[in-house]
Amino acid sequence: MNRPPPSQMDTRTVTQPSSVVSSLMLSSSSLTGDEVCNLKGENLGHIKDLMIDTGSGQVQYAVMSCGGFLGMGDRLFAIPWKELELDPEKKRFLLDAQAEWINDGPGFDKDDWPDMTDQQWASSIASYYGKQDNRHPPRM
């Protein structure tokens, strides 16, 4: 089977990971390090890793790193994959949330990852990211 080299596969024409507009394959390494911004263009962090459910073959979470300096003191956040929108022109992801909301959310240390197969943990993440009204501070 002839496969194109990874550099040809990284053409980023998808508008949203949860609703693919065209069939596209991206390597996980091509997404690692990509910036995550909110809808105002403010940097929230970057993609550190992807968590794949081996039973379904689907990406469940993008692990986002934020804060810290040169990888020291940063916190990690498991962002549900469906919450991210790919911005192919700028090679980044968009997340409809403010930095304060993310930082107040369930995060973890790079040396102490949660058991992402734990249903209670997964429910807490789904519950937190399901709270659309809390993503933005009230306007004064």
MODELLER restraints for C-alpha pairs under 7 A, 6 or more apart:
rsr = mdl.restraints
at = mdl.atoms
rsr.add(forms.Gaussian(group=physical.xy_distance, feature=features.Distance(at['CA:6:A'], at['CA:27:A']), mean=6.99, stdev=0.5))
rsr.add(forms.Gaussian(group=physical.xy_distance, feature=features.Distance(at['CA:9:A'], at['CA:25:A']), mean=6.01, stdev=0.5))
rsr.add(forms.Gaussian(group=physical.xy_distance, feature=features.Distance(at['CA:9:A'], at['CA:26:A']), mean=5.98, stdev=0.5))
rsr.add(forms.Gaussian(group=physical.xy_distance, feature=features.Distance(at['CA:10:A'], at['CA:26:A']), mean=5.40, stdev=0.5))
rsr.add(forms.Gaussian(group=physical.xy_distance, feature=features.Distance(at['CA:10:A'], at['CA:30:A']), mean=6.95, stdev=0.5))
rsr.add(forms.Gaussian(group=physical.xy_distance, feature=features.Distance(at['CA:12:A'], at['CA:88:A']), mean=5.07, stdev=0.5))
rsr.add(forms.Gaussian(group=physical.xy_distance, feature=features.Distance(at['CA:13:A'], at['CA:88:A']), mean=6.05, stdev=0.5))
rsr.add(forms.Gaussian(group=physical.xy_distance, feature=features.Distance(at['CA:14:A'], at['CA:20:A']), mean=5.82, stdev=0.5))
rsr.add(forms.Gaussian(group=physical.xy_distance, feature=features.Distance(at['CA:14:A'], at['CA:21:A']), mean=5.71, stdev=0.5))
rsr.add(forms.Gaussian(group=physical.xy_distance, feature=features.Distance(at['CA:14:A'], at['CA:22:A']), mean=6.35, stdev=0.5))
rsr.add(forms.Gaussian(group=physical.xy_distance, feature=features.Distance(at['CA:14:A'], at['CA:86:A']), mean=6.61, stdev=0.5))
rsr.add(forms.Gaussian(group=physical.xy_distance, feature=features.Distance(at['CA:14:A'], at['CA:88:A']), mean=6.93, stdev=0.5))
rsr.add(forms.Gaussian(group=physical.xy_distance, feature=features.Distance(at['CA:15:A'], at['CA:21:A']), mean=6.55, stdev=0.5))
rsr.add(forms.Gaussian(group=physical.xy_distance, feature=features.Distance(at['CA:15:A'], at['CA:85:A']), mean=6.48, stdev=0.5))
rsr.add(forms.Gaussian(group=physical.xy_distance, feature=features.Distance(at['CA:15:A'], at['CA:86:A']), mean=5.42, stdev=0.5))
rsr.add(forms.Gaussian(group=physical.xy_distance, feature=features.Distance(at['CA:15:A'], at['CA:87:A']), mean=6.55, stdev=0.5))
rsr.add(forms.Gaussian(group=physical.xy_distance, feature=features.Distance(at['CA:16:A'], at['CA:85:A']), mean=4.48, stdev=0.5))
rsr.add(forms.Gaussian(group=physical.xy_distance, feature=features.Distance(at['CA:16:A'], at['CA:86:A']), mean=5.22, stdev=0.5))
rsr.add(forms.Gaussian(group=physical.xy_distance, feature=features.Distance(at['CA:17:A'], at['CA:82:A']), mean=6.50, stdev=0.5))
rsr.add(forms.Gaussian(group=physical.xy_distance, feature=features.Distance(at['CA:17:A'], at['CA:84:A']), mean=6.87, stdev=0.5))
rsr.add(forms.Gaussian(group=physical.xy_distance, feature=features.Distance(at['CA:17:A'], at['CA:85:A']), mean=6.18, stdev=0.5))
rsr.add(forms.Gaussian(group=physical.xy_distance, feature=features.Distance(at['CA:17:A'], at['CA:86:A']), mean=6.57, stdev=0.5))
rsr.add(forms.Gaussian(group=physical.xy_distance, feature=features.Distance(at['CA:18:A'], at['CA:82:A']), mean=5.02, stdev=0.5))
rsr.add(forms.Gaussian(group=physical.xy_distance, feature=features.Distance(at['CA:28:A'], at['CA:50:A']), mean=6.94, stdev=0.5))
rsr.add(forms.Gaussian(group=physical.xy_distance, feature=features.Distance(at['CA:31:A'], at['CA:47:A']), mean=6.88, stdev=0.5))
rsr.add(forms.Gaussian(group=physical.xy_distance, feature=features.Distance(at['CA:32:A'], at['CA:47:A']), mean=5.13, stdev=0.5))
rsr.add(forms.Gaussian(group=physical.xy_distance, feature=features.Distance(at['CA:32:A'], at['CA:48:A']), mean=5.36, stdev=0.5))
rsr.add(forms.Gaussian(group=physical.xy_distance, feature=features.Distance(at['CA:32:A'], at['CA:49:A']), mean=5.93, stdev=0.5))
rsr.add(forms.Gaussian(group=physical.xy_distance, feature=features.Distance(at['CA:33:A'], at['CA:46:A']), mean=5.45, stdev=0.5))
rsr.add(forms.Gaussian(group=physical.xy_distance, feature=features.Distance(at['CA:33:A'], at['CA:47:A']), mean=4.98, stdev=0.5))
rsr.add(forms.Gaussian(group=physical.xy_distance, feature=features.Distance(at['CA:33:A'], at['CA:48:A']), mean=5.87, stdev=0.5))
rsr.add(forms.Gaussian(group=physical.xy_distance, feature=features.Distance(at['CA:34:A'], at['CA:46:A']), mean=5.35, stdev=0.5))
rsr.add(forms.Gaussian(group=physical.xy_distance, feature=features.Distance(at['CA:34:A'], at['CA:47:A']), mean=5.37, stdev=0.5))
rsr.add(forms.Gaussian(group=physical.xy_distance, feature=features.Distance(at['CA:34:A'], at['CA:91:A']), mean=6.76, stdev=0.5))
rsr.add(forms.Gaussian(group=physical.xy_distance, feature=features.Distance(at['CA:34:A'], at['CA:92:A']), mean=5.31, stdev=0.5))
rsr.add(forms.Gaussian(group=physical.xy_distance, feature=features.Distance(at['CA:35:A'], at['CA:43:A']), mean=6.98, stdev=0.5))
rsr.add(forms.Gaussian(group=physical.xy_distance, feature=features.Distance(at['CA:35:A'], at['CA:45:A']), mean=5.96, stdev=0.5))
rsr.add(forms.Gaussian(group=physical.xy_distance, feature=features.Distance(at['CA:35:A'], at['CA:46:A']), mean=4.26, stdev=0.5))
rsr.add(forms.Gaussian(group=physical.xy_distance, feature=features.Distance(at['CA:35:A'], at['CA:47:A']), mean=6.47, stdev=0.5))
rsr.add(forms.Gaussian(group=physical.xy_distance, feature=features.Distance(at['CA:35:A'], at['CA:92:A']), mean=4.94, stdev=0.5))
rsr.add(forms.Gaussian(group=physical.xy_distance, feature=features.Distance(at['CA:35:A'], at['CA:93:A']), mean=6.27, stdev=0.5))
rsr.add(forms.Gaussian(group=physical.xy_distance, feature=features.Distance(at['CA:36:A'], at['CA:43:A']), mean=6.05, stdev=0.5))
rsr.add(forms.Gaussian(group=physical.xy_distance, feature=features.Distance(at['CA:36:A'], at['CA:44:A']), mean=5.49, stdev=0.5))
rsr.add(forms.Gaussian(group=physical.xy_distance, feature=features.Distance(at['CA:36:A'], at['CA:45:A']), mean=5.29, stdev=0.5))
rsr.add(forms.Gaussian(group=physical.xy_distance, feature=features.Distance(at['CA:36:A'], at['CA:46:A']), mean=5.21, stdev=0.5))
rsr.add(forms.Gaussian(group=physical.xy_distance, feature=features.Distance(at['CA:36:A'], at['CA:47:A']), mean=6.98, stdev=0.5))
rsr.add(forms.Gaussian(group=physical.xy_distance, feature=features.Distance(at['CA:36:A'], at['CA:92:A']), mean=5.86, stdev=0.5))
rsr.add(forms.Gaussian(group=physical.xy_distance, feature=features.Distance(at['CA:36:A'], at['CA:93:A']), mean=4.69, stdev=0.5))
rsr.add(forms.Gaussian(group=physical.xy_distance, feature=features.Distance(at['CA:36:A'], at['CA:94:A']), mean=5.64, stdev=0.5))
rsr.add(forms.Gaussian(group=physical.xy_distance, feature=features.Distance(at['CA:36:A'], at['CA:95:A']), mean=6.84, stdev=0.5))
rsr.add(forms.Gaussian(group=physical.xy_distance, feature=features.Distance(at['CA:37:A'], at['CA:43:A']), mean=4.37, stdev=0.5))
rsr.add(forms.Gaussian(group=physical.xy_distance, feature=features.Distance(at['CA:37:A'], at['CA:44:A']), mean=5.11, stdev=0.5))
rsr.add(forms.Gaussian(group=physical.xy_distance, feature=features.Distance(at['CA:37:A'], at['CA:93:A']), mean=6.28, stdev=0.5))
rsr.add(forms.Gaussian(group=physical.xy_distance, feature=features.Distance(at['CA:37:A'], at['CA:94:A']), mean=4.98, stdev=0.5))
rsr.add(forms.Gaussian(group=physical.xy_distance, feature=features.Distance(at['CA:37:A'], at['CA:95:A']), mean=6.13, stdev=0.5))
rsr.add(forms.Gaussian(group=physical.xy_distance, feature=features.Distance(at['CA:38:A'], at['CA:44:A']), mean=6.65, stdev=0.5))
rsr.add(forms.Gaussian(group=physical.xy_distance, feature=features.Distance(at['CA:38:A'], at['CA:94:A']), mean=5.38, stdev=0.5))
rsr.add(forms.Gaussian(group=physical.xy_distance, feature=features.Distance(at['CA:38:A'], at['CA:95:A']), mean=4.89, stdev=0.5))
rsr.add(forms.Gaussian(group=physical.xy_distance, feature=features.Distance(at['CA:38:A'], at['CA:96:A']), mean=5.46, stdev=0.5))
rsr.add(forms.Gaussian(group=physical.xy_distance, feature=features.Distance(at['CA:38:A'], at['CA:97:A']), mean=5.76, stdev=0.5))
rsr.add(forms.Gaussian(group=physical.xy_distance, feature=features.Distance(at['CA:38:A'], at['CA:98:A']), mean=6.46, stdev=0.5))
rsr.add(forms.Gaussian(group=physical.xy_distance, feature=features.Distance(at['CA:39:A'], at['CA:94:A']), mean=6.26, stdev=0.5))
rsr.add(forms.Gaussian(group=physical.xy_distance, feature=features.Distance(at['CA:39:A'], at['CA:95:A']), mean=6.59, stdev=0.5))
rsr.add(forms.Gaussian(group=physical.xy_distance, feature=features.Distance(at['CA:39:A'], at['CA:96:A']), mean=5.76, stdev=0.5))
rsr.add(forms.Gaussian(group=physical.xy_distance, feature=features.Distance(at['CA:44:A'], at['CA:66:A']), mean=6.50, stdev=0.5))
rsr.add(forms.Gaussian(group=physical.xy_distance, feature=features.Distance(at['CA:44:A'], at['CA:99:A']), mean=5.80, stdev=0.5))
rsr.add(forms.Gaussian(group=physical.xy_distance, feature=features.Distance(at['CA:45:A'], at['CA:64:A']), mean=6.12, stdev=0.5))
rsr.add(forms.Gaussian(group=physical.xy_distance, feature=features.Distance(at['CA:45:A'], at['CA:65:A']), mean=5.39, stdev=0.5))
rsr.add(forms.Gaussian(group=physical.xy_distance, feature=features.Distance(at['CA:45:A'], at['CA:66:A']), mean=4.34, stdev=0.5))
rsr.add(forms.Gaussian(group=physical.xy_distance, feature=features.Distance(at['CA:46:A'], at['CA:64:A']), mean=5.35, stdev=0.5))
rsr.add(forms.Gaussian(group=physical.xy_distance, feature=features.Distance(at['CA:46:A'], at['CA:65:A']), mean=5.44, stdev=0.5))
rsr.add(forms.Gaussian(group=physical.xy_distance, feature=features.Distance(at['CA:46:A'], at['CA:66:A']), mean=6.70, stdev=0.5))
rsr.add(forms.Gaussian(group=physical.xy_distance, feature=features.Distance(at['CA:47:A'], at['CA:62:A']), mean=6.42, stdev=0.5))
rsr.add(forms.Gaussian(group=physical.xy_distance, feature=features.Distance(at['CA:47:A'], at['CA:63:A']), mean=5.85, stdev=0.5))
rsr.add(forms.Gaussian(group=physical.xy_distance, feature=features.Distance(at['CA:47:A'], at['CA:64:A']), mean=4.59, stdev=0.5))
rsr.add(forms.Gaussian(group=physical.xy_distance, feature=features.Distance(at['CA:47:A'], at['CA:65:A']), mean=6.34, stdev=0.5))
rsr.add(forms.Gaussian(group=physical.xy_distance, feature=features.Distance(at['CA:48:A'], at['CA:63:A']), mean=5.49, stdev=0.5))
rsr.add(forms.Gaussian(group=physical.xy_distance, feature=features.Distance(at['CA:48:A'], at['CA:64:A']), mean=5.52, stdev=0.5))
rsr.add(forms.Gaussian(group=physical.xy_distance, feature=features.Distance(at['CA:48:A'], at['CA:65:A']), mean=5.97, stdev=0.5))
rsr.add(forms.Gaussian(group=physical.xy_distance, feature=features.Distance(at['CA:49:A'], at['CA:62:A']), mean=6.00, stdev=0.5))
rsr.add(forms.Gaussian(group=physical.xy_distance, feature=features.Distance(at['CA:49:A'], at['CA:63:A']), mean=5.05, stdev=0.5))
rsr.add(forms.Gaussian(group=physical.xy_distance, feature=features.Distance(at['CA:50:A'], at['CA:59:A']), mean=6.71, stdev=0.5))
rsr.add(forms.Gaussian(group=physical.xy_distance, feature=features.Distance(at['CA:50:A'], at['CA:61:A']), mean=5.93, stdev=0.5))
rsr.add(forms.Gaussian(group=physical.xy_distance, feature=features.Distance(at['CA:50:A'], at['CA:62:A']), mean=4.61, stdev=0.5))
rsr.add(forms.Gaussian(group=physical.xy_distance, feature=features.Distance(at['CA:50:A'], at['CA:63:A']), mean=5.90, stdev=0.5))
rsr.add(forms.Gaussian(group=physical.xy_distance, feature=features.Distance(at['CA:51:A'], at['CA:59:A']), mean=5.75, stdev=0.5))
rsr.add(forms.Gaussian(group=physical.xy_distance, feature=features.Distance(at['CA:51:A'], at['CA:60:A']), mean=5.74, stdev=0.5))
rsr.add(forms.Gaussian(group=physical.xy_distance, feature=features.Distance(at['CA:51:A'], at['CA:61:A']), mean=5.11, stdev=0.5))
rsr.add(forms.Gaussian(group=physical.xy_distance, feature=features.Distance(at['CA:51:A'], at['CA:62:A']), mean=6.26, stdev=0.5))
rsr.add(forms.Gaussian(group=physical.xy_distance, feature=features.Distance(at['CA:52:A'], at['CA:58:A']), mean=5.60, stdev=0.5))
rsr.add(forms.Gaussian(group=physical.xy_distance, feature=features.Distance(at['CA:52:A'], at['CA:59:A']), mean=4.27, stdev=0.5))
rsr.add(forms.Gaussian(group=physical.xy_distance, feature=features.Distance(at['CA:52:A'], at['CA:60:A']), mean=5.64, stdev=0.5))
rsr.add(forms.Gaussian(group=physical.xy_distance, feature=features.Distance(at['CA:53:A'], at['CA:59:A']), mean=6.21, stdev=0.5))
rsr.add(forms.Gaussian(group=physical.xy_distance, feature=features.Distance(at['CA:53:A'], at['CA:60:A']), mean=6.30, stdev=0.5))
rsr.add(forms.Gaussian(group=physical.xy_distance, feature=features.Distance(at['CA:59:A'], at['CA:81:A']), mean=6.46, stdev=0.5))
rsr.add(forms.Gaussian(group=physical.xy_distance, feature=features.Distance(at['CA:60:A'], at['CA:80:A']), mean=5.92, stdev=0.5))
rsr.add(forms.Gaussian(group=physical.xy_distance, feature=features.Distance(at['CA:60:A'], at['CA:81:A']), mean=5.41, stdev=0.5))
rsr.add(forms.Gaussian(group=physical.xy_distance, feature=features.Distance(at['CA:61:A'], at['CA:78:A']), mean=5.55, stdev=0.5))
rsr.add(forms.Gaussian(group=physical.xy_distance, feature=features.Distance(at['CA:61:A'], at['CA:79:A']), mean=5.22, stdev=0.5))
rsr.add(forms.Gaussian(group=physical.xy_distance, feature=features.Distance(at['CA:61:A'], at['CA:80:A']), mean=4.47, stdev=0.5))
rsr.add(forms.Gaussian(group=physical.xy_distance, feature=features.Distance(at['CA:61:A'], at['CA:81:A']), mean=4.76, stdev=0.5))
rsr.add(forms.Gaussian(group=physical.xy_distance, feature=features.Distance(at['CA:62:A'], at['CA:78:A']), mean=5.76, stdev=0.5))
rsr.add(forms.Gaussian(group=physical.xy_distance, feature=features.Distance(at['CA:62:A'], at['CA:79:A']), mean=5.21, stdev=0.5))
rsr.add(forms.Gaussian(group=physical.xy_distance, feature=features.Distance(at['CA:62:A'], at['CA:80:A']), mean=6.45, stdev=0.5))
rsr.add(forms.Gaussian(group=physical.xy_distance, feature=features.Distance(at['CA:62:A'], at['CA:81:A']), mean=5.81, stdev=0.5))
rsr.add(forms.Gaussian(group=physical.xy_distance, feature=features.Distance(at['CA:63:A'], at['CA:76:A']), mean=6.35, stdev=0.5))
rsr.add(forms.Gaussian(group=physical.xy_distance, feature=features.Distance(at['CA:63:A'], at['CA:77:A']), mean=5.49, stdev=0.5))
rsr.add(forms.Gaussian(group=physical.xy_distance, feature=features.Distance(at['CA:63:A'], at['CA:78:A']), mean=4.56, stdev=0.5))
rsr.add(forms.Gaussian(group=physical.xy_distance, feature=features.Distance(at['CA:63:A'], at['CA:79:A']), mean=6.12, stdev=0.5))
rsr.add(forms.Gaussian(group=physical.xy_distance, feature=features.Distance(at['CA:64:A'], at['CA:76:A']), mean=5.49, stdev=0.5))
rsr.add(forms.Gaussian(group=physical.xy_distance, feature=features.Distance(at['CA:64:A'], at['CA:77:A']), mean=5.12, stdev=0.5))
rsr.add(forms.Gaussian(group=physical.xy_distance, feature=features.Distance(at['CA:64:A'], at['CA:78:A']), mean=6.37, stdev=0.5))
rsr.add(forms.Gaussian(group=physical.xy_distance, feature=features.Distance(at['CA:64:A'], at['CA:79:A']), mean=6.84, stdev=0.5))
rsr.add(forms.Gaussian(group=physical.xy_distance, feature=features.Distance(at['CA:65:A'], at['CA:74:A']), mean=6.30, stdev=0.5))
rsr.add(forms.Gaussian(group=physical.xy_distance, feature=features.Distance(at['CA:65:A'], at['CA:75:A']), mean=5.73, stdev=0.5))
rsr.add(forms.Gaussian(group=physical.xy_distance, feature=features.Distance(at['CA:65:A'], at['CA:76:A']), mean=4.57, stdev=0.5))
rsr.add(forms.Gaussian(group=physical.xy_distance, feature=features.Distance(at['CA:65:A'], at['CA:77:A']), mean=6.51, stdev=0.5))
rsr.add(forms.Gaussian(group=physical.xy_distance, feature=features.Distance(at['CA:66:A'], at['CA:74:A']), mean=5.43, stdev=0.5))
rsr.add(forms.Gaussian(group=physical.xy_distance, feature=features.Distance(at['CA:66:A'], at['CA:75:A']), mean=5.65, stdev=0.5))
rsr.add(forms.Gaussian(group=physical.xy_distance, feature=features.Distance(at['CA:66:A'], at['CA:76:A']), mean=6.54, stdev=0.5))
rsr.add(forms.Gaussian(group=physical.xy_distance, feature=features.Distance(at['CA:67:A'], at['CA:73:A']), mean=6.81, stdev=0.5))
rsr.add(forms.Gaussian(group=physical.xy_distance, feature=features.Distance(at['CA:67:A'], at['CA:74:A']), mean=4.59, stdev=0.5))
rsr.add(forms.Gaussian(group=physical.xy_distance, feature=features.Distance(at['CA:67:A'], at['CA:75:A']), mean=6.36, stdev=0.5))
rsr.add(forms.Gaussian(group=physical.xy_distance, feature=features.Distance(at['CA:68:A'], at['CA:74:A']), mean=4.07, stdev=0.5))
rsr.add(forms.Gaussian(group=physical.xy_distance, feature=features.Distance(at['CA:75:A'], at['CA:107:A']), mean=6.29, stdev=0.5))
rsr.add(forms.Gaussian(group=physical.xy_distance, feature=features.Distance(at['CA:75:A'], at['CA:108:A']), mean=5.87, stdev=0.5))
rsr.add(forms.Gaussian(group=physical.xy_distance, feature=features.Distance(at['CA:75:A'], at['CA:109:A']), mean=5.49, stdev=0.5))
rsr.add(forms.Gaussian(group=physical.xy_distance, feature=features.Distance(at['CA:75:A'], at['CA:110:A']), mean=6.87, stdev=0.5))
rsr.add(forms.Gaussian(group=physical.xy_distance, feature=features.Distance(at['CA:76:A'], at['CA:107:A']), mean=5.41, stdev=0.5))
rsr.add(forms.Gaussian(group=physical.xy_distance, feature=features.Distance(at['CA:76:A'], at['CA:108:A']), mean=5.20, stdev=0.5))
rsr.add(forms.Gaussian(group=physical.xy_distance, feature=features.Distance(at['CA:76:A'], at['CA:109:A']), mean=6.04, stdev=0.5))
rsr.add(forms.Gaussian(group=physical.xy_distance, feature=features.Distance(at['CA:76:A'], at['CA:110:A']), mean=6.47, stdev=0.5))
rsr.add(forms.Gaussian(group=physical.xy_distance, feature=features.Distance(at['CA:77:A'], at['CA:106:A']), mean=6.76, stdev=0.5))
rsr.add(forms.Gaussian(group=physical.xy_distance, feature=features.Distance(at['CA:77:A'], at['CA:107:A']), mean=4.60, stdev=0.5))
rsr.add(forms.Gaussian(group=physical.xy_distance, feature=features.Distance(at['CA:77:A'], at['CA:108:A']), mean=6.44, stdev=0.5))
rsr.add(forms.Gaussian(group=physical.xy_distance, feature=features.Distance(at['CA:83:A'], at['CA:95:A']), mean=6.40, stdev=0.5))
rsr.add(forms.Gaussian(group=physical.xy_distance, feature=features.Distance(at['CA:84:A'], at['CA:93:A']), mean=6.09, stdev=0.5))
rsr.add(forms.Gaussian(group=physical.xy_distance, feature=features.Distance(at['CA:84:A'], at['CA:94:A']), mean=5.68, stdev=0.5))
rsr.add(forms.Gaussian(group=physical.xy_distance, feature=features.Distance(at['CA:84:A'], at['CA:95:A']), mean=5.23, stdev=0.5))
rsr.add(forms.Gaussian(group=physical.xy_distance, feature=features.Distance(at['CA:85:A'], at['CA:93:A']), mean=5.45, stdev=0.5))
rsr.add(forms.Gaussian(group=physical.xy_distance, feature=features.Distance(at['CA:85:A'], at['CA:94:A']), mean=5.01, stdev=0.5))
rsr.add(forms.Gaussian(group=physical.xy_distance, feature=features.Distance(at['CA:85:A'], at['CA:95:A']), mean=6.57, stdev=0.5))
rsr.add(forms.Gaussian(group=physical.xy_distance, feature=features.Distance(at['CA:86:A'], at['CA:92:A']), mean=6.19, stdev=0.5))
rsr.add(forms.Gaussian(group=physical.xy_distance, feature=features.Distance(at['CA:86:A'], at['CA:93:A']), mean=4.56, stdev=0.5))
rsr.add(forms.Gaussian(group=physical.xy_distance, feature=features.Distance(at['CA:86:A'], at['CA:94:A']), mean=6.29, stdev=0.5))
rsr.add(forms.Gaussian(group=physical.xy_distance, feature=features.Distance(at['CA:87:A'], at['CA:93:A']), mean=5.53, stdev=0.5))
rsr.add(forms.Gaussian(group=physical.xy_distance, feature=features.Distance(at['CA:87:A'], at['CA:94:A']), mean=6.72, stdev=0.5))
rsr.add(forms.Gaussian(group=physical.xy_distance, feature=features.Distance(at['CA:97:A'], at['CA:135:A']), mean=4.94, stdev=0.5))
rsr.add(forms.Gaussian(group=physical.xy_distance, feature=features.Distance(at['CA:97:A'], at['CA:136:A']), mean=6.23, stdev=0.5))
rsr.add(forms.Gaussian(group=physical.xy_distance, feature=features.Distance(at['CA:98:A'], at['CA:135:A']), mean=6.15, stdev=0.5))
rsr.add(forms.Gaussian(group=physical.xy_distance, feature=features.Distance(at['CA:98:A'], at['CA:136:A']), mean=5.77, stdev=0.5))
rsr.add(forms.Gaussian(group=physical.xy_distance, feature=features.Distance(at['CA:101:A'], at['CA:135:A']), mean=5.72, stdev=0.5))
rsr.add(forms.Gaussian(group=physical.xy_distance, feature=features.Distance(at['CA:116:A'], at['CA:122:A']), mean=6.51, stdev=0.5))
